[in-house]
Amino acid sequence: MQNLTSLLIILIPLLAGFCIPVSARAINWLNYGLAWLVYLILFLIGLSLAKIPSLGAQLANISLTVGVLFLCLIAANLLVFIWFDRRYPWHLNRQQPTGQCGDISIVGSLKQVGSLLVGLIAGNYLSFSWLGDPQAAVNKALLILLLLVGMQLRSSGITLQQVFLNRRGVISAGLFTFASLLGGLIFALIMPDVSISKGLALSSGYGWYSLSSIIMSKAYGAVWGSIALFNDLAREFFALIFIPILMRRYPTTAVSIGGATSLDFTLPAIQASGGITAVPLAISFGFIVNITAPILMVVFSSLEF
């Protein structure tokens, strides 16, 4: 029953947001509010990390674990999708030259990391007793985040029929899920203190760091929440750098490495390097991955095997 409750807590605000119509005038405000909410959540996560006993002593272990997890996931992702692009090639009609979107997005990533670091430093030197438990505040912010994400999905103007009738997008989402779970399984087999269910749960964040860090913190503690956070942030940085490079020969691979962010944060880089014809695939793939990620994270984190 607790597993079902956790899943409903994740899905209800997401689906509720998708049912709320958003006017064209309000879309910019929605995107603006969502961006600032992500900064707030990262700041609160930083405050939570500051409460971890002997965090400095654990940083080396956290860094090693993040590195192994990231390499397992990215390697599985690249192997599966490069094979797919070679076996079923897809030729893009690039109608736009490469712009500066990737550079702008990297600045955004640095701001997000900065928000986390500000929270971590503030938690060590300032008192936030008036806030209570930072994790409880993060959980409340998560509900608002999911509601706004649902509204953002609705405001994209893409119908569910368009999403699920994009054959390559659906296949890519399925392959991405398989590759991520494969990477999570390999990670669990490499790391002696990681169960298979935990490895699969950590692999299901798909780059959605603000969500994966919260779910993993609730399931396994703040240390594993920080591991999920840094792993998904590393995916974002990797995607922004390598999307333009991979798009030339392996366009589906380029779209997939962003994971959940291909629907929003890395979408400008996808459009700039792949042209407008890459956008429908990115939206279809990203939409399905965004719906799948919270379900798999909650399911796997509630199991023990």
N, C-alpha and C positions, 0 to 999 in steps of 0.2 A: 504493500500500500504506500509506503514511504517513497519507493521508486516512482510510482505513478504520480504521486503528489509533486515530486521534484520535476518530473517531465511536464506536468500541467503548468507549474509555475513558470517554466521556460516558454512553453508554447502559447499559452493563453494571451499574454501581452503581445507576442509577435503576431499572432493571427488577428487579434483585436485591432492592432495597428494597421494591418493589411486591409481591414474592412472599413477604415476611416478614409473618406475621400479628402484629398488635399488640393486646394485651389492653386492655380499657377502662381499667384502672388505669394502664397505661403511657402512654396517649395524652397526658396532661398533661405527663409527664416528657419525652416526645418533642418536644412543641411548645416546651417550655421550653429543652431542649437545642438545638433548631434555632435558636431566637431568639438564644441566646448564641453559637452558632457563626457566625451572620451578623455579629454584632458583632466577633468575632475576625477573620473574613475581612476586614472593612472596615478594622480596625486594621492588619492585615498589608499591605493594599493601600496604606494611608497610608504605611507604612514604605517600600514600593516606590517610591511617588511621591517620597519625600524623596531618593531616590538619583538622580533625574533631573537631569542637569546643567542649570543655569540655568533651573530650574522657574519662578521668579518672572518671568523675561522671557517665558516661553511662556504665562503665564496669560491674557493678553489674547487670544491666538490660540485657546487652548482654549475660553475663554468664548464667543467669536464662533462657533466651530465647533459647540459644544453648542447655542447658540441657534438657528442655522440648521437643524441636524438635528432639534431638538425641534419647531420650527415646521413643518417639512416633514411630519414623521410625524403630529403632532396634527391638522394641517389636512387631510391625506388621510384620517385616521381619522374625523374629524367629517363631512366631505363625504360619504363612502361610507355611513356609518351613519345620518346624518340622512335621506339619500335612502331608505335601506332602511326606516327607521321610518315615513316618510311613505307609502312605496309599499306596505308590508305592516305596518300598525299592529298593535300588541300592547297590550292593555289589562290593566293590573295590578289585582289585588284587594288593596289595601293594608290589611293587618290589624294593622299596628303603627305607632305614631307615630314620628316621627323622634327618635332618641335621641342620645346623646353619643358614639357609636362613632367618628364622623369625627374629633372632637376628640382622642380617645384615640389614634387612628391617627396623627394629625399629630404628637403628642408622640413616638410611636414613630419616625416618620421623622426627627425632629430628633435623637433619640438615635443613629440610624444615621449621620447626617451628623457628629455629634459623635465617634463612634468613628473615623471616617475622619480627622477633623482631629486627634484625639489621636495617632493613628499618625503623621500627617505631622509634627506638632510634635516628637514623641518621636524620630522618625528623624533630625531635624535637630540635636537637642541631646544625645541619648544614644547609647551604643554598644550595638548588638545583634549583635555579632560571634558570640556564642554561638549565635545563631539560624541563622547561615549566610545563604543567599540567601532573602530574604523571599518572592520569587516561587515558589520551590520549596515553601516552607511553605504558601503559598496553594494551590498545585496539590494538595497532600496534603489540605488542608482541604476542597477542592472535592469530592474523592471521597467524603469522609464526608458532606458536605452533600447530594450527590445520593442517597446511600443513605438518608439520613433523609427527604429529600423523597419518595422512592419509598415509604417506610414511611408517611409522612403521607398520601399519596394513597390507599394501601390502607386506612388507618384511617378515611378519610372515610365508609366504608360504602357508597360508590357503586360499583356494578359497571360493567365496561366496556360491558355491554349497555345499561345506563341512560344512560351517557354518550353513546354513539354512536347511540342511538335518540331522543335529544332533537333533533328536526329543526331547531328554531331555533338550538340551541346549535351544531350542526355547521355550519349555514349561516353563523352569525355568526363562527365560527372561520375558515372559508374566506374570508369577506369581510375579516376582520381581517388575515389573511395577505396578501391582495391589496393592501389599503390600505397596509400597512406597507412592502411591496416597492415600491409606487408612490411612497411618500414617500422611500424610500431611493434610488430611481432619480432623482427630482427633485433630491435632495440631491447626488448624484454629478454631475449635469449643472450644478448651480450652482457647486460647489466645484472649482476647476481642478486641485487636487492629489489628488482622490479618484476612484479608478477605479469603474466600475459595480459590480464584484464587491465592493469594499470598502463602497460605499454600501448594497448589499443585505445584507451581513453585519452592518453597524452597525444596520440597521433591524430585524434579526431578534432583538434582545434582548428585546423585548416587555415591558420593565419589570423583567426578572429581572436586576437590577444586579450581584448577587454572582457570577452566572455570566457575564454578557456582558463584564464588566470583565476577567475572567480569560482568556476565550477571545480577546478582542480584544488583550489585552496580549501573549499568546503569538504571535498572528498578525502584529501590526503595531507592537508596542512599547508601553511604559508610557504614553506620551502619549495614544495612541488608546484604550488601556484606560481611562484616566481620562475621556476624552470619552464612551465608552459608559456608564461608571458614572454620570456626572452627568446624562446624557440620560435614563437610566432612572429615576434618582431624581427628576428633574423631572417625569416622567410620573406617578410616584406622588403627588407633591404636587398636581399638576393634577387627578388623579382624585379625591383626597380632598376637594378644594374643590368640584369641579363635578359629582360624582355626584348629590348631592341636588338640584341645580338642573336637570340634564338629565333626571332620572328622571321629572319631572312630565309632560313631553311626548314625550321620546325615551328610553324605558327601555332598549332594546337598545343605544343609543349610550352610555348611562350605564354599563352593564355592561362594554362593550368598551373604554372608555378606560383601564381599569386594566390591560389586557393580562394578563400571567401572574399578576399580583397579585390578580385577581378571584377566584381560588380560595382565597386565604388572607388577605392583608393588607388588601385593600379590601373583602372580603366582608362584614364587619360594617357598613360604610357602605352597601353595596348592600342588605343586609337591612333596615337601619333606615329607609332612604328609600323602598325599593320593596316592602317587605313580604316575607312568607315565599314568595310565589309567584315572586319574582325569583331565589330561591336556586338552584333546579334549572338555570336557564339559566346562571347564573354558574358553577356547578360544572362543567357540561358544557363550556361555552366555555373556562373556565380550564384544565380538565384537558387538552383537546386542544392548547391553546396552549402549556402547559407541556411537553408531549411534543414539539411541533413546533420550539420555539425552539432547543434545543441542536443539533438535526439541521441546521437551516438555517444557524445560525451557523458550525458546523464546515465544512459543505459550501461555503458562499460564501467563507469566509475562506481556504479552501485553493485557490480558483480565482483566475485572473488574466485578466480581460477588461474 
